[in-house]
Amino acid sequence: IGQPVLKAKAKDMEKQFAKNLGAAFAPAAAQGAA
């Protein structure tokens, strides 16, 4: 796997993690954003 691909994958996972974290701590806010 190339470095750029790895970086992109990490960033994507980070984004997903942040979204899940936000949904876990602020369900109402997450619902509003979505």
N, C-alpha and C positions, 0 to 999 in steps of 0.2 A: 504493500500500500504506500502510495506517495505521501509526502509530507503535507501538501496542500489539501489532499483528500482527508487526511487525518485531522487537520486543523478545522476543516469545514464540519466534519463529523462531531468534533468536540464542541464546537460552537453551537451546533444544532442541539446536541444533548444538553448543553448548558441552558439554552433557551427553553427547552422542554422542561428541564428541572425547575427553572425559575417559575414557569407557568404553573406547574404542579404545586410548588411551594406556596405560591400566591393563592391558589385555589384552596389549599389546605388551611391556610391561616386566615384568609378573608373570602369565604364562599360568596357572600353578597357582592363584594367588589368584583370578584371573578365573573359572576353572572352578569353584572352590569357591563363589564368590559366586553364580554362575549355577546 
